[in-house]
Amino acid sequence: YLFMATQNGTVKKTVLEEFSRPRKGGIRAIMLDEGDTLVGVKYTDGNQEIILATKEGLANRFQEPDVRPMGRAASGVRGIRLGEQDEVIGMLAAEEGMNILTLTEKGFGKRTPVSEYRLCNRGGKGVTNIKITDKNGPVKTVMLVDGKEELMLVSKQGIGIRIKCSDISIIGRATQGVRVMRLEEGDSLAAAAQIVMDENEEENNPESPL
């Protein structure tokens, strides 16, 4: 299947075979409501557990079989119930033993074990992922990590830093995280990505976790 999630909290699962005959101009994958946008797509086996994370620091973990398969032209069903000012910023497939890395707009972050996110109902509000305050700001991105990764963080003003994921603290859900990037006044985190090292870089950096 392809499992999709939108900014407004809608999710949809479509059999991969329905995308086997693409056209030059593309084919419709999901029908979006006005003002909604796609925030994530994952290749799944139909039996995974999905986690939707929001800007205001909530996360809803639910079973993929709770979402029935739908055709390409369908709009999907509710995956998480959002507050008036909230929106989905990321989707993950839960893996026990891994951590959820959460990064906020003001350069704060934390790692929290997937096991701390209890299974909820599809369409529910979920649980706290991170405590949002004026100090750390809204959530910018989430990703699944094991601690061996290296990350590149880039601000809106074009400043980038490279850090080890292991340097970011593992702490509980209802915390605001720790500072991982110092930002100038008026700047904010724009994007974060895992660094994939090539073989030459690995040979020159034997102590690197990658």
Salt bridges, closest charged atoms under 4 A:
GLU49 OE1 - ARG61 NH2 2.57
GLU96 OE2 - ARG61 NH2 2.75
GLU150 OE1 - ARG162 NE 2.72
GLU201 OE2 - ARG162 NH2 3.10
